[in-house]
Amino acid sequence: MADWEIRPASVRDVEAVAELRAVVLRADLERLGRYDEQRVRQRLRDGFRPAHTWVIEVGGVFGGCVSLRPAEDAHWLEHFYLAPHLQGGGIGAAVLRGLLEQCDRDGSRVRLNVLRGSPARRLYERHGFTVENEDPVDVFMVREPATAVCNK
């Protein structure tokens, strides 16, 4: 695994994150007939919340990001993107594991949505996420905190 670290995001990161989102989601959105070059970036800009977002740097260079947004009954895992050349090397799994360990300590449920047919779904399933429901575009998944699973 490459030398990586995670740091809090700032408003200055929004354009790098928006561009990475467009690159990472393009194939899946095109397959689903939903790719729009401007919209894919603007949706990120509109929903970007640095207070709940971290930037993943690999060798000191921007390589990805992830958000964990608190909500009423869970935290939402959002904007989890890793540059294509970094995927499959264990960085994403390590980042996800760290965030889920934090949620387990807090007793927090985690929710996310992933595009139908996305290979990212396998990563989430390996980390305990299960499907709650689906629509023509998204698969909505949930993971209960490990402490809750142990107490059942």
VOBA-1610 file (N, C-alpha, C; in pm, whole numbers, padded with zeros to 5 digits, always signed):
BEGIN
Met+00085-00118+00000Met+00000+00000+00000Met+00090+00124+00000Ala+00048+00224-00076Ala+00123+00349-00089Ala+00122+00426+00043Asp+00215+00520+00055Asp+00224+00610+00169Asp+00111+00712+00157Trp+00016+00708+00251Trp-00099+00797+00242Trp-00131+00854+00379Glu-00208+00962+00378Glu-00260+01022+00501Glu-00392+01089+00470Ile-00465+01118+00575Ile-00595+01181+00561Ile-00592+01311+00641Arg-00647+01416+00583Arg-00651+01547+00650Arg-00788+01610+00633Pro-00826+01701+00722Pro-00954+01770+00707Pro-00956+01849+00575Ala-01069+01849+00511Ala-01086+01925+00386Ala-01107+02072+00418Ser-01085+02154+00319Ser-01115+02297+00330Ser-01193+02338+00204Val-01246+02457+00205Val-01321+02505+00089Val-01233+02508-00037Arg-01103+02519-00019Arg-01011+02521-00133Arg-01005+02387-00206Asp-01054+02279-00143Asp-01048+02146-00204Asp-01164+02117-00298Val-01265+02201-00301Val-01389+02168-00372Val-01368+02137-00520Glu-01286+02212-00589Glu-01270+02188-00734Glu-01195+02059-00762Ala-01095+02027-00682Ala-01023+01900-00700Ala-01118+01783-00674Val-01203+01795-00573Val-01299+01690-00541Val-01404+01679-00652Ala-01453+01791-00701Ala-01552+01790-00809Ala-01496+01724-00934Glu-01371+01753-00966Glu-01310+01693-01085Glu-01289+01543-01066Leu-01245+01502-00948Leu-01227+01360-00922Leu-01360+01286-00930Arg-01465+01346-00877Arg-01598+01285-00884Arg-01638+01258-01029Ala-01614+01357-01116Ala-01649+01343-01257Ala-01572+01227-01322Val-01447+01214-01289Val-01364+01107-01345Val-01409+00970-01293Val-01427+00960-01161Val-01457+00831-01099Val-01596+00781-01136Leu-01694+00870-01142Leu-01832+00827-01168Leu-01867+00816-01316Arg-01783+00865-01402Arg-01820+00876-01544Arg-01868+00744-01605Ala-01791+00637-01592Ala-01828+00510-01657Ala-01962+00459-01605Asp-01983+00464-01474Asp-02110+00415-01418Asp-02226+00504-01460Leu-02207+00635-01458Leu-02315+00725-01499Leu-02347+00711-01647Glu-02244+00692-01730Glu-02269+00671-01873Glu-02346+00541-01894Arg-02307+00435-01824Arg-02376+00306-01835Arg-02523+00320-01799Leu-02552+00404-01700Leu-02689+00426-01654Leu-02762+00534-01736Gly-02692+00592-01833Gly-02752+00697-01916Gly-02774+00827-01840Arg-02689+00854-01739Arg-02710+00970-01652Arg-02592+01067-01650Tyr-02491+01048-01734Tyr-02373+01135-01727Tyr-02401+01270-01791Asp-02375+01375-01716Asp-02382+01511-01765Asp-02257+01581-01710Glu-02171+01624-01799Glu-02040+01676-01762Glu-02047+01792-01660Gln-02142+01882-01675Gln-02153+01993-01581Gln-02224+01950-01451Arg-02331+01876-01467Arg-02413+01837-01350Arg-02334+01754-01250Val-02250+01661-01297Val-02175+01575-01207Val-02082+01657-01116Arg-02029+01764-01170Arg-01942+01852-01090Arg-02025+01945-01000Gln-02133+02000-01056Gln-02213+02096-00980Gln-02281+02031-00861Arg-02326+01909-00875Arg-02388+01840-00760Arg-02290+01828-00644Leu-02164+01804-00675Leu-02062+01799-00569Leu-02045+01936-00507Arg-02030+02038-00590Arg-02012+02174-00538Arg-02129+02213-00447Asp-02250+02179-00488Asp-02369+02216-00411Asp-02375+02143-00277Gly-02322+02023-00269Gly-02332+01944-00146Gly-02203+01935-00066Phe-02099+02007-00108Phe-01969+01997-00042Phe-01972+02064+00094Arg-01941+01987+00198Arg-01937+02037+00336Arg-01800+02004+00395Pro-01705+02097+00390Pro-01571+02069+00439Pro-01567+02021+00584Ala-01660+02065+00666Ala-01658+02027+00807Ala-01674+01877+00828His-01732+01808+00731His-01754+01663+00743His-01676+01584+00639Thr-01576+01648+00578Thr-01503+01587+00466Thr-01355+01582+00497Trp-01292+01474+00449Trp-01148+01456+00461Trp-01090+01433+00323Val-00968+01482+00305Val-00894+01462+00181Val-00791+01353+00206Ile-00780+01263+00109Ile-00681+01156+00114Ile-00564+01200+00027Glu-00446+01207+00089Glu-00326+01243+00014Glu-00235+01122+00008Val-00181+01099-00109Val-00091+00986-00131Val+00043+01043-00177Gly+00145+01019-00098Gly+00275+01079-00130Gly+00269+01230-00132Gly+00182+01288-00047Gly+00168+01433-00038Gly+00084+01497-00147Val+00021+01415-00233Val-00057+01467-00346Val-00203+01424-00329Phe-00295+01512-00367Phe-00438+01482-00361Phe-00465+01351-00434Gly-00534+01258-00363Gly-00564+01129-00424Gly-00709+01088-00407Gly-00782+01158-00319Gly-00920+01120-00298Gly-00983+01199-00185Cys-01106+01157-00150Cys-01178+01224-00043Cys-01288+01132+00009Val-01342+01170+00124Val-01454+01099+00182Val-01525+01194+00278Ser-01657+01182+00286Ser-01736+01260+00382Ser-01813+01165+00471Leu-01830+01206+00594Leu-01913+01133+00689Leu-02003+01237+00756Arg-02124+01250+00700Arg-02216+01355+00741Arg-02314+01303+00846Pro-02319+01370+00963Pro-02416+01327+01065Pro-02558+01359+01021Ala-02649+01268+01051Ala-02791+01286+01024Ala-02868+01237+01147Glu-02998+01244+01141Glu-03082+01213+01258Glu-03060+01073+01312Asp-03061+00973+01225Asp-03054+00834+01274Asp-02928+00761+01231Ala-02833+00832+01168Ala-02713+00765+01118Ala-02613+00870+01070His-02497+00823+01032His-02401+00904+00957His-02412+00860+00812Trp-02403+00955+00719Trp-02405+00923+00577Trp-02263+00928+00523Leu-02219+00816+00468Leu-02090+00809+00401Leu-02113+00859+00259Glu-02044+00968+00223Glu-02068+01033+00095Glu-01935+01073+00032His-01941+01101-00096His-01826+01155-00169His-01698+01077-00142Phe-01708+00946-00147Phe-01592+00861-00124Phe-01533+00826-00261Tyr-01431+00901-00298Tyr-01370+00886-00430Tyr-01219+00872-00412Leu-01164+00781-00489Leu-01020+00760-00492Leu-00978+00759-00640Ala-00869+00830-00669Ala-00822+00837-00808Ala-00807+00696-00865Pro-00847+00676-00991Pro-00845+00542-01049Pro-00713+00468-01035His-00601+00538-01050His-00471+00470-01041His-00438+00424-00899Leu-00514+00471-00800Leu-00492+00432-00660Leu-00590+00325-00613Gln-00692+00297-00692Gln-00793+00199-00653Gln-00736+00058-00657Gly-00781-00024-00563Gly-00739-00164-00559Gly-00612-00188-00481Gly-00554-00084-00423Gly-00429-00099-00349Gly-00445-00103-00198Gly-00569-00099-00150Gly-00594-00107-00008Gly-00616+00025+00064Ile-00594+00135-00004Ile-00612+00266+00061Ile-00759+00289+00094Gly-00847+00267-00001Gly-00990+00287+00023Gly-01041+00201+00136Ala-01000+00074+00139Ala-01042-00017+00246Ala-00991+00032+00381Ala-00868+00081+00386Ala-00811+00130+00513Ala-00884+00255+00561Val-00914+00346+00470Val-00988+00467+00506Val-01126+00429+00558Leu-01194+00343+00485Leu-01329+00301+00525Leu-01325+00231+00660Arg-01231+00143+00681Arg-01218+00072+00808Arg-01201+00171+00924Gly-01117+00273+00906Gly-01096+00373+01010Gly-01223+00450+01043Leu-01298+00490+00941Leu-01423+00563+00964Leu-01526+00474+01034Leu-01535+00348+00992Leu-01632+00257+01053Leu-01595+00223+01197Glu-01467+00214+01227Glu-01425+00191+01366Glu-01468+00308+01454Gln-01456+00429+01402Gln-01501+00549+01475Gln-01652+00541+01500Cys-01728+00505+01399Cys-01874+00494+01413Cys-01911+00381+01509Asp-01837+00272+01506Asp-01863+00163+01601Asp-01843+00211+01744Arg-01736+00285+01769Arg-01711+00338+01904Arg-01824+00429+01949Asp-01879+00506+01855Asp-01988+00599+01886Asp-02125+00531+01886Gly-02130+00405+01842Gly-02257+00334+01832Gly-02344+00386+01719Ser-02281+00438+01613Ser-02354+00501+01503Ser-02376+00408+01385Arg-02496+00407+01335Arg-02530+00339+01210Arg-02472+00425+01096Val-02436+00360+00985Val-02382+00431+00869Val-02466+00394+00748Arg-02505+00495+00672Arg-02582+00476+00549Arg-02502+00530+00432Leu-02532+00478+00314Leu-02472+00529+00191Leu-02558+00489+00074Asn-02532+00551-00039Asn-02590+00501-00163Asn-02477+00489-00263Val-02488+00387-00346Val-02389+00358-00449Val-02465+00336-00580Leu-02405+00376-00690Leu-02471+00358-00819Leu-02488+00210-00850Arg-02601+00175-00906Arg-02626+00035-00945Arg-02516-00011-01039Gly-02466-00131-01013Gly-02362-00189-01096Gly-02222-00143-01066Ser-02206-00053-00970Ser-02073-00002-00936Ser-01992-00110-00863Pro-01866-00127-00901Pro-01782-00222-00829Pro-01757-00182-00684Ala-01781-00056-00648Ala-01763-00011-00510Ala-01857-00084-00414Arg-01967-00132-00465Arg-02063-00204-00380Arg-01996-00323-00311Arg-01907-00393-00379Arg-01838-00507-00318Arg-01755-00464-00199Leu-01689-00349-00208Leu-01612-00297-00095Leu-01702-00275+00025Tyr-01817-00214+00002Tyr-01909-00187+00111Tyr-01964-00316+00171Glu-01997-00411+00088Glu-02048-00539+00140Glu-01942-00610+00224Arg-01816-00604+00182Arg-01708-00666+00262Arg-01695-00602+00399His-01740-00478+00412His-01730-00406+00539His-01862-00404+00616Gly-01953-00494+00580Gly-02073-00514+00660Gly-02196-00438+00617Phe-02193-00368+00506Phe-02312-00298+00458Phe-02407-00397+00392Thr-02535-00374+00413Thr-02638-00454+00349Thr-02735-00362+00276Val-02802-00416+00177Val-02895-00338+00096Val-03023-00313+00173Glu-03064-00187+00179Glu-03194-00150+00236Glu-03300-00144+00126Asn-03267-00075+00017Asn-03356-00069-00098Asn-03279-00019-00219Glu-03346-00024-00333Glu-03284+00016-00460Glu-03385+00093-00542Asp-03334+00178-00628Asp-03417+00241-00729Asp-03346+00220-00864Pro-03395+00274-00972Pro-03331+00247-01101Pro-03185+00295-01112Val-03142+00385-01025Val-03007+00440-01033Val-02921+00400-00913Asp-02976+00406-00793Asp-02898+00388-00671Asp-02935+00263-00593Val-02835+00213-00519Val-02855+00108-00420Val-02827+00173-00285Phe-02926+00169-00195Phe-02913+00229-00063Phe-02873+00120+00035Met-02765+00146+00109Met-02710+00044+00198Met-02698+00099+00339Val-02692+00009+00436Val-02679+00047+00576Val-02585-00051+00646Arg-02518-00001+00748Arg-02433-00083+00834Arg-02460-00044+00978Glu-02501-00143+01056Glu-02522-00121+01199Glu-02387-00120+01269Pro-02374-00048+01379Pro-02247-00048+01450Pro-02214-00187+01501Ala-02087-00223+01501Ala-02044-00357+01542Ala-02089-00389+01683Thr-02094-00291+01773Thr-02138-00318+01910Thr-02283-00360+01913Ala-02366-00300+01825Ala-02507-00336+01821Ala-02524-00479+01768Val-02440-00517+01671Val-02448-00651+01616Val-02410-00753+01723Cys-02309-00722+01803Cys-02264-00814+01907Cys-02366-00830+02018Asn-02447-00728+02041Asn-02544-00733+02151Asn-02676-00799+02112Lys-02694-00834+01987Lys-02821-00893+01942Lys-02830-01038+01981
//
